[in-house]
Amino acid sequence: MGGSYLVRPTPASVLREHQSVIDAPPERVFAALVEAVDPGPESNLAVDDAAGLIVVQGGWWYRAEYLVVADAAGTRIRFTLLNVAQPAHWAGPLTGRAAIRSSARDFGEVVALVRAGTAS
């Protein structure tokens, strides 16, 4: 798990943001979220337990950040999809248009997995 990926590179452009609240403690949500978003060996996963941050970075433009924070209703997950392309930064959103379009649905699927993973 590459700690160097915890630092957001520059340039980085926010493409989409989504959030959801889950009725479970932050520690359980964080553990279930790590399990739900771990992409396996084809991408880079970095986890900062203390900050509640999970980063998935893959390809030349893609970066997903998940932030887990306590909320009055349980735990809030904030998802940010970023373009971190270094050369040809302008081309990241063009290349990633399918991922950008499906980000809300994909995030909803992750939230469903986390809810299932934290059910009592």
C-alpha positions as a Markdown table, in Angstrom:
| # | Residue | x | y | z |
|---|---|---|---|---|
| 1 | Met | 0.0 | 0.0 | 0.0 |
| 2 | Gly | 1.8 | 3.0 | -1.3 |
| 3 | Gly | 1.9 | 5.8 | 1.2 |
| 4 | Ser | 3.2 | 8.2 | -1.5 |
| 5 | Tyr | -0.2 | 8.0 | -3.1 |
| 6 | Leu | -1.7 | 9.7 | 0.0 |
| 7 | Val | -0.3 | 13.1 | -1.2 |
| 8 | Arg | -2.5 | 14.5 | -4.0 |
| 9 | Pro | -0.3 | 15.3 | -7.0 |
| 10 | Thr | -0.5 | 18.5 | -9.0 |
| 11 | Pro | -2.1 | 19.2 | -11.2 |
| 12 | Ala | -5.3 | 17.6 | -9.9 |
| 13 | Ser | -8.7 | 18.6 | -11.1 |
| 14 | Val | -11.9 | 17.5 | -9.4 |
| 15 | Leu | -14.2 | 15.8 | -11.9 |
| 16 | Arg | -17.0 | 14.6 | -9.6 |
| 17 | Glu | -17.9 | 14.5 | -5.9 |
| 18 | His | -20.5 | 12.4 | -4.2 |
| 19 | Gln | -21.3 | 11.6 | -0.5 |
| 20 | Ser | -23.5 | 9.4 | 1.5 |
| 21 | Val | -24.2 | 8.8 | 5.2 |
| 22 | Ile | -24.2 | 5.3 | 6.7 |
| 23 | Asp | -25.7 | 4.5 | 10.1 |
| 24 | Ala | -22.7 | 2.7 | 11.5 |
| 25 | Pro | -19.5 | 3.8 | 13.5 |
| 26 | Pro | -16.6 | 5.3 | 11.5 |
| 27 | Glu | -14.3 | 2.4 | 12.3 |
| 28 | Arg | -16.7 | -0.2 | 10.8 |
| 29 | Val | -17.5 | 1.9 | 7.8 |
| 30 | Phe | -13.8 | 2.5 | 7.1 |
| 31 | Ala | -12.9 | -1.2 | 7.3 |
| 32 | Ala | -15.8 | -2.1 | 5.0 |
| 33 | Leu | -14.9 | 0.7 | 2.6 |
| 34 | Val | -11.3 | -0.5 | 2.3 |
| 35 | Glu | -12.5 | -3.9 | 1.4 |
| 36 | Ala | -15.1 | -2.6 | -1.1 |
| 37 | Val | -12.7 | -0.3 | -3.0 |
| 38 | Asp | -9.5 | -2.4 | -3.1 |
| 39 | Pro | -8.9 | -2.7 | -6.8 |
| 40 | Gly | -6.3 | -5.5 | -6.5 |
| 41 | Pro | -2.9 | -5.4 | -8.1 |
| 42 | Glu | -3.8 | -3.4 | -11.2 |
| 43 | Ser | -4.1 | -0.1 | -9.4 |
| 44 | Asn | -2.5 | 1.6 | -6.4 |
| 45 | Leu | -4.3 | 1.7 | -3.0 |
| 46 | Ala | -3.1 | 3.8 | -0.1 |
| 47 | Val | -4.8 | 3.9 | 3.3 |
| 48 | Asp | -4.4 | 6.4 | 6.1 |
| 49 | Asp | -6.4 | 5.0 | 9.0 |
| 50 | Ala | -5.8 | 8.1 | 11.2 |
| 51 | Ala | -7.1 | 10.5 | 8.6 |
| 52 | Gly | -9.9 | 8.3 | 7.4 |
| 53 | Leu | -8.6 | 8.5 | 3.9 |
| 54 | Ile | -8.4 | 5.9 | 1.1 |
| 55 | Val | -6.9 | 6.6 | -2.2 |
| 56 | Val | -7.2 | 4.5 | -5.4 |
| 57 | Gln | -5.0 | 5.7 | -8.2 |
| 58 | Gly | -4.7 | 3.9 | -11.6 |
| 59 | Gly | -3.8 | 4.5 | -15.1 |
| 60 | Trp | -2.4 | 7.9 | -16.1 |
| 61 | Trp | -5.3 | 10.1 | -15.1 |
| 62 | Tyr | -7.5 | 8.4 | -12.5 |
| 63 | Arg | -7.5 | 9.1 | -8.8 |
| 64 | Ala | -10.4 | 8.4 | -6.4 |
| 65 | Glu | -10.3 | 9.7 | -2.8 |
| 66 | Tyr | -12.7 | 8.4 | -0.1 |
| 67 | Leu | -12.8 | 10.3 | 3.1 |
| 68 | Val | -14.6 | 8.8 | 6.1 |
| 69 | Val | -15.8 | 11.3 | 8.8 |
| 70 | Ala | -18.1 | 11.0 | 11.8 |
| 71 | Asp | -21.6 | 12.4 | 11.3 |
| 72 | Ala | -24.5 | 13.0 | 13.6 |
| 73 | Ala | -26.4 | 10.2 | 11.7 |
| 74 | Gly | -23.4 | 7.8 | 11.7 |
| 75 | Thr | -20.6 | 8.1 | 9.2 |
| 76 | Arg | -20.3 | 10.2 | 6.1 |
| 77 | Ile | -18.3 | 8.9 | 3.1 |
| 78 | Arg | -17.1 | 11.7 | 0.8 |
| 79 | Phe | -15.9 | 10.5 | -2.7 |
| 80 | Thr | -13.9 | 12.7 | -5.0 |
| 81 | Leu | -12.9 | 11.7 | -8.5 |
| 82 | Leu | -9.9 | 13.5 | -9.8 |
| 83 | Asn | -7.9 | 13.9 | -13.0 |
| 84 | Val | -4.2 | 13.7 | -12.1 |
| 85 | Ala | -2.8 | 13.4 | -15.6 |
| 86 | Gln | 0.7 | 14.9 | -15.6 |
| 87 | Pro | 1.3 | 15.2 | -19.3 |
| 88 | Ala | -1.7 | 16.3 | -21.4 |
| 89 | His | -3.8 | 17.1 | -18.3 |
| 90 | Trp | -6.5 | 18.4 | -20.6 |
| 91 | Ala | -7.0 | 14.8 | -22.0 |
| 92 | Gly | -7.8 | 13.2 | -18.7 |
| 93 | Pro | -11.5 | 14.0 | -18.8 |
| 94 | Leu | -11.8 | 13.0 | -22.4 |
| 95 | Thr | -10.2 | 9.6 | -21.7 |
| 96 | Gly | -12.2 | 9.1 | -18.5 |
| 97 | Arg | -15.6 | 10.3 | -19.7 |
| 98 | Ala | -17.2 | 6.9 | -19.1 |
| 99 | Ala | -15.8 | 6.7 | -15.6 |
| 100 | Ile | -17.0 | 10.3 | -15.0 |
| 101 | Arg | -20.5 | 9.5 | -16.3 |
| 102 | Ser | -20.8 | 6.3 | -14.2 |
| 103 | Ser | -19.3 | 7.8 | -11.0 |
| 104 | Ala | -22.6 | 8.3 | -9.2 |
| 105 | Arg | -23.8 | 4.8 | -10.0 |
| 106 | Asp | -20.4 | 3.3 | -9.1 |
| 107 | Phe | -20.3 | 5.2 | -5.8 |
| 108 | Gly | -23.9 | 4.0 | -5.1 |
| 109 | Glu | -22.7 | 0.4 | -5.5 |
| 110 | Val | -19.7 | 1.0 | -3.2 |
| 111 | Val | -22.1 | 2.4 | -0.6 |
| 112 | Ala | -24.4 | -0.6 | -0.9 |
| 113 | Leu | -21.4 | -2.9 | -0.3 |
| 114 | Val | -20.3 | -0.9 | 2.7 |
| 115 | Arg | -23.9 | -0.9 | 4.2 |
| 116 | Ala | -23.9 | -4.7 | 3.8 |
| 117 | Gly | -20.5 | -5.0 | 5.3 |
| 118 | Thr | -21.5 | -2.9 | 8.4 |
| 119 | Ala | -25.0 | -4.5 | 9.0 |
| 120 | Ser | -25.3 | -5.7 | 12.5 |
